[in-house]
Amino acid sequence: MKKHKRCLLPCLLIFVVCVLSSCSPGKLFIMEANYYNSRGRFDEAISSYFKALEYGEAAPYAEFGLGSVFYSLDEGKAALERFGNSQKILETLSPLEHRELRYRNNYNSGVVLFGEGDFSTAAAAFKEALRADPGKIDAKRNLELSLLSLAREKAGEGQTETQQQENEARAVLFEYLRQKEQDQWKSREWAPEEQITGPDY
């Protein structure tokens, strides 16, 4: 019961915003799912994303959202499938539409593929992300890291123990960079409230 009351105000706020801006039901389900996803309530997020799939304009975003949830649940293959489904839907639309979603589908696919050690396909995904938005530094950095990792992998067949340790160190570095990017993204989306340290007049 308490859980329901806690959710009531944000859900009511989302509903009011959608009514005032004439949101479609699909967009409302996406907003609801994003709310659940951002709070780690993945079962509820998945349910809302599946409801949003029934609405054409929301379907590519619902597929992307499902991919994000599956990635959070360490289900890399399922995440890749969902990012790919979102991209297939977007291919039926004008290339000028939904640039950010196109970028995120490819960028996140690259992150998953790099984590699985598929550096060649990861590099291709980061290149596609840069085609959608050439100004993204994170994609450039990850493309370079993928190409460097691919070159080392090709040069290092029959590696020594030292080289294997370098690969493990690279994986740790990549995880650190991924976490920093995620923290930076979250800090932009959810800016903390200003703390007042001076006297209260």
C-alpha positions in Angstrom: 0.0 0.0 0.0 2.8 2.4 0.9 4.5 1.6 -2.5 1.3 2.6 -4.3 1.1 5.9 -2.5 4.7 6.8 -3.2 4.1 6.1 -7.0 0.8 8.0 -7.1 2.2 11.5 -7.1 4.8 11.0 -9.9 2.4 9.0 -12.0 -0.3 11.7 -11.5 2.3 14.4 -12.5 3.2 12.4 -15.7 -0.5 12.1 -16.5 -1.2 15.8 -16.1 1.9 16.7 -18.2 0.7 14.3 -20.9 -2.9 15.6 -20.9 -1.7 19.2 -21.2 0.8 18.4 -24.0 -1.6 15.9 -25.7 0.6 12.8 -25.2 -0.4 9.6 -26.9 -1.0 6.5 -24.8 2.2 5.0 -26.2 4.3 8.0 -25.0 2.6 7.8 -21.6 3.6 4.1 -21.3 7.2 5.1 -22.3 7.3 7.8 -19.6 5.9 5.4 -17.0 8.4 2.7 -18.0 11.3 5.2 -17.9 10.3 6.2 -14.4 10.3 2.5 -13.3 13.6 1.8 -15.1 15.3 4.8 -13.5 14.4 3.4 -10.0 15.5 -0.1 -10.7 11.9 -1.5 -10.8 12.7 -3.6 -13.8 9.7 -5.9 -13.9 7.3 -2.9 -13.9 9.4 -1.2 -16.5 9.4 -4.2 -18.8 5.6 -4.4 -18.5 5.1 -0.8 -19.4 7.6 -1.0 -22.4 5.6 -4.0 -23.7 2.4 -2.0 -23.5 4.1 0.8 -25.4 5.1 -1.6 -28.2 1.5 -1.7 -29.3 1.7 2.0 -30.4 3.6 2.6 -33.6 5.2 6.0 -32.7 6.4 4.6 -29.4 7.6 1.2 -30.6 11.3 2.1 -31.4 11.6 3.8 -27.9 10.0 0.9 -26.2 12.4 -1.5 -27.9 15.3 0.7 -26.8 14.0 0.8 -23.3 13.7 -2.9 -23.2 17.3 -3.1 -24.3 18.4 -0.8 -21.5 16.6 -2.9 -18.9 18.1 -6.1 -20.2 21.5 -4.5 -20.2 21.0 -3.5 -16.6 20.1 -7.1 -15.8 23.3 -8.4 -17.5 21.4 -9.9 -20.4 23.7 -8.7 -23.2 22.3 -10.8 -26.0 18.7 -9.8 -25.2 19.8 -6.1 -25.0 21.5 -6.4 -28.4 18.3 -7.9 -29.9 16.2 -5.1 -28.6 18.5 -2.3 -29.8 18.5 -4.0 -33.2 14.7 -4.2 -33.3 14.6 -0.4 -32.5 17.0 0.3 -35.3 15.0 -1.8 -37.8 11.9 0.2 -37.0 13.9 3.5 -37.4 15.1 2.4 -40.8 11.6 2.7 -42.2 11.6 6.4 -41.2 13.5 9.4 -42.6 17.2 9.4 -41.7 16.7 12.9 -40.3 14.2 11.7 -37.7 15.1 10.3 -34.2 18.8 11.1 -34.5 19.4 10.7 -30.7 17.7 7.3 -30.6 19.7 6.1 -33.6 22.8 7.2 -31.8 21.9 5.5 -28.6 20.9 2.2 -30.3 24.3 2.0 -31.9 26.3 3.3 -29.0 24.8 1.0 -26.5 25.2 -2.0 -28.9 28.9 -1.1 -29.1 29.2 -1.0 -25.3 27.6 -4.5 -25.1 29.7 -5.9 -27.8 32.9 -4.5 -26.4 32.0 -6.0 -23.0 31.7 -9.4 -24.8 35.1 -9.0 -26.4 33.7 -8.6 -29.9 35.9 -5.6 -30.7 35.4 -5.6 -34.5 31.6 -5.5 -34.3 31.8 -3.0 -31.4 33.9 -0.7 -33.6 31.4 -0.9 -36.4 28.6 0.0 -33.9 30.5 3.0 -32.7 31.1 4.1 -36.3 27.3 3.9 -36.9 26.7 5.9 -33.7 29.0 8.6 -35.0 27.2 8.7 -38.4 24.0 9.5 -36.4 25.8 12.2 -34.3 29.4 13.0 -35.3 29.9 15.3 -32.3 29.7 12.7 -29.6 33.1 12.4 -27.9 32.2 9.2 -25.9 31.6 7.3 -29.2 34.9 8.6 -30.6 36.7 7.5 -27.5 35.1 4.1 -27.5 35.7 3.6 -31.2 39.4 4.3 -30.6 39.4 1.9 -27.6 37.7 -0.8 -29.7 40.2 -0.4 -32.6 43.1 -0.5 -30.2 41.8 -3.6 -28.5 41.2 -5.2 -31.9 44.8 -4.5 -33.0 46.2 -5.9 -29.7 44.0 -9.0 -30.0 45.3 -9.7 -33.6 48.9 -9.0 -32.6 48.6 -11.0 -29.4 47.6 -14.5 -30.4 49.6 -16.8 -28.3 49.8 -14.2 -25.5 52.1 -14.4 -22.5 50.7 -14.1 -19.0 51.8 -10.4 -18.9 49.7 -9.7 -22.0 46.7 -11.4 -20.5 47.1 -9.2 -17.4 47.2 -6.1 -19.7 43.9 -7.3 -21.3 42.3 -7.6 -17.8 43.6 -4.1 -16.9 42.0 -2.8 -20.2 38.7 -4.4 -19.2 38.8 -2.7 -15.9 39.6 0.6 -17.5 36.7 0.2 -19.9 34.4 -0.6 -17.0 35.6 2.5 -15.2 35.0 4.7 -18.3 31.6 3.2 -18.8 30.6 3.9 -15.2 31.9 7.5 -15.4 29.8 8.0 -18.6 26.8 6.5 -16.9 27.3 8.7 -13.8 27.7 11.8 -16.1 24.5 11.0 -17.9 22.6 10.5 -14.7 23.9 13.7 -13.2 22.6 15.6 -16.3 19.2 13.9 -16.1 18.7 14.1 -12.4 20.5 17.3 -11.2 20.7 17.2 -7.4 18.8 19.9 -5.4 20.8 22.9 -4.5 22.3 22.8 -1.0 22.1 26.0 0.9 24.9 26.3 3.4 24.6 30.0 4.4 22.3 31.6 7.0 18.6 31.4 6.4 17.1 34.9 6.4 
